[in-house]
Amino acid sequence: MSLDSETTAWISGFASGVATCSVGLYLLHRRAQRRSEPALVDDDGTAIPIE
């Protein structure tokens, strides 16, 4: 199967967009996880949940 340059460029752009979207979702997920962790940690490493 032979692809012309326009089709190849479209496929490349589409793959790049999918990768960018995946990275964005990953970063949002990481930020949400970080937000749910306790905000305070004692000097000895004990987590203090915020209520």
C-alpha positions, -999 to +999 in steps of 0.1 A: +000+000+000+014+034-010+005+066+008+009+100-006+027+127+014-006+144+025-019+112+040+014+104+057+014+139+072-022+135+084-014+101+100+017+116+117-002+146+130-030+124+143-005+101+161+011+132+176-022+145+188-031+112+204+002+111+222-002+147+234-037+139+247-024+109+265+003+129+282-022+155+292-046+130+308-016+113+326-006+147+341-042+155+352-044+121+368-011+127+387-023+161+399-056+146+411-037+119+430-014+145+446-044+166+457-059+136+476-028+129+497-025+144+532-013+180+531+008+179+563+037+157+572+053+157+606+091+160+610+093+122+616+074+115+584+040+109+600+012+120+577-015+143+592-048+141+573-066+174+568-102+172+579 
